[in-house]
Amino acid sequence: MNVTKSKELQARFHSVIPGGAHTYAKGDDQYPETMPVYLERGKGCHVWDVDGNEFIEYGMGLRSVTLGHAYERVVEAACRQLQSGSNFVRPSPIELDCAEALRGLIPSAEMVKFGKHGSDATNAAVKLARAYTGRDLVAVCGDQPFFSVDDWFIGSTPMDAGIPKIIQSLTVKYGYNDLESLDCLFAKHPKRIACVILEAEKEIEPAAGFLTGLKELCGRAGAVLILDEMITGFRWDNGGAQKYYDIRPDLSTFGKALGNGFAISALVGRRDIMKLGGLDHGVERVFLLSTTHGAESHALAAARETMRVYRDEPVVETLWRRGRRLAEGIRQAAEGSGVSEYFQVRGKPCCLAYATMDQQKQPSAAFRTLFLQETMRRGVIAPSLVISYAHTDGDVQRTIEAIAAALQVYRRALDEGVEKHLVGRPVKPVFRKFN
C-alpha cells in the first residue's frame, strides 16, 4: 500500500497541530505506525486517502455517519439552508422544527436544547443536575470509556494533568451491571450525589433489571439519572436505547448519528429540570448551552432531514440485519482460522466492536495493531466494526473476505510470535499518563 503523500503530510500535521489530529481517537498512536493515512474524501461507506488508496470504512466518523458519507438528502438539505444564511441574531423557526422533530422520536424529551458536540450536552446535563439537586458529586460508570472533554470527567482518567485535585474529587465511579456498587456510593456519600451518568450499553448487555434498578436507586437517593445516547441513539432504535429497553431517564444526551456527521448534539429531558435553563421560573438561573454556533441552521437542517430519513426508510432495521451478517461471517472466519478464542466480535449488530487477545488470551494492543495492519492492506479500515446504512451486502462480503485473510496472519502470529508479523510499534490507549 503506497502512503508516500500521507508520510509527507505527517510531519507537517505534527508541526502545526498538537498530536497531529483534532481528536485523540484519530491520532497516529491509534493506528499502525507505517500506515499514517490521511483521508480526503468519502462516499457512502468508502473513503479515499491522499495517495488514492480506497477503503471500506467501519469507523464512520467515530459512529457519527450512520447513513453514509455525503448522503445526498442530508447534504442537499444543509446546502439549501446555507443559501439562506446559517447564523442569525435571533432564533430561527428551524430551531423549533428540529426540536419538535426530536421530541417526537425520543420518549423522555419534554424539552430540547441543541449544542455542537457530545460534551456540550453531557456538560450541560451535569450542570443542570447539580443545580436541580443542590449537590456536587457526579457518579460515572467506571466501565465505560468516555463521557466528556470537561474536567469533571477527564479528571477521573489517567490523563488528568492540568485538572485540580478538588475537581477530580467530585467524580466517583460505580460498575456497570453492578447495582450494589452504586448503592454503596449513595451510602458513602449521603445526599451528595447530584447525578448518575452512563450509556445504556456498550459491548456487554444490561443484566435483567439493571437499568430499572438503576432508575429506582436514583429515585430513592434523589439523584438525576442521565443516559448518554451519543452512540445508542438512532442505532438501537429511532427512539434510542431508552425506547429499546423501556427506561425513562431524567435527562439524556444525543449527537453523532443525529446529524449524520454534521456538528450537532442535543440535551433532552424532564421539563422541571430543563426549564432551569430558561426564563419561566423564580429560582437561580442556570447558564445552559449558550453558544454562538449552537443553533447553526444548516446543521439543524441536516439533523431534521436525517430524522426524516430514519422515519421514511428502514435505517435501523438495515443496520441490525447487515451487522448480523458481518458478525456471523467474521465469527465463521475466526473459527476457520482457529483464532475464535483470541479474536472476538462483540456488541449489538448495529454497533459492533472486536477484542484482540494474545496467546494467554489477554487483551493485546500488539495483536490489535496487527489486525489493523492486515485489514488496511486489504482495503478495510476498521478501528471498530460499526456498520452504516451505506454498507451494501457486497461491501460486507468483501469485508468478511479481507478479515478472513487477516485472521490467517493472526493465526501465524499466535504460533510464531506477533513481532515476526507486526511492522512498527503497537497502538496505545488514549487515556495514558505519559506518551
Buried (B, 14 or more C-beta within 10 A) or exposed (E): BEBEBBBEBBEEBBEEEEBBBEEBEBBBBBBBBBBBBBBEEBEBBBBBBBBEBEBBBBBBBBBBBBBBBBBEBBBEBBEEBEEEEBEEEEEBEBBEEBBEBBBEBBBBBBBBBBBBBBBBBBBBBBBBBBBBBEBEBBBBBBBBEBBBBBBBBBBBBEBBEEBEEEBBEBBBBBEBBBBEBBBEBBEEBEEBBBBBBBBBBBBEEBEEEBBBBBBEBBEEBBBBBBBBBBBBBBBBBBBBBBBBBEBBBBBBBBBBBBBBBBBBBBBBBBEEBBBBBEEEEEEEEBEBBEEEEBBBBBBBBBBBBBBBBBEEEEBBEBBBBBBBBBBBBBBEBBEEBBBBEBBBBEBBBBBBBBBBBBEEEEEBBBBBBBBBBBBBBBBBBBBBBBBBBBBEEEBBEBBBBBBBBBBBBBBBBBEEEBEEBBEEEBBBEBBEEEE
